[in-house]
Amino acid sequence: CLVPEIEIGDLVRVGESRKISKTKAFIVLDKVSRRDI
């Protein structure tokens, strides 16, 4: 899955602000990228 690093950084940043682990953030990112959103 090819996702711009900026989007990954933003997702991780949001995850950290919501006290969500980076692992969960990447799992969500993987699901989103599979749906091609």
C-alpha positions in Angstrom: 0.0 0.0 0.0 1.5 3.3 -1.1 0.5 6.1 1.2 2.2 9.5 1.4 4.4 9.9 4.5 2.6 13.1 5.3 -0.7 11.2 5.8 1.1 8.6 7.9 2.6 11.4 10.1 -0.8 13.1 10.4 -2.5 9.8 11.4 0.2 9.0 14.0 0.0 12.6 15.3 -3.8 12.3 15.7 -3.4 8.8 17.3 -0.9 10.2 19.8 -3.2 13.1 20.7 -6.0 10.7 21.3 -3.7 8.4 23.3 -4.0 5.7 20.7 -1.0 3.4 20.2 0.9 3.8 17.0 0.2 0.1 16.3 -3.5 0.8 16.2 -2.9 3.9 14.0 -1.0 1.8 11.5 -3.8 -0.9 11.6 -6.4 1.8 10.8 -4.1 3.2 8.1 -3.8 -0.3 6.5 -7.6 -0.8 6.6 -8.2 2.7 5.0 -5.5 2.1 2.3 -7.2 -1.3 1.4 -10.5 0.5 1.0 -8.7 3.0 -1.3 -10.1 6.0 0.6 
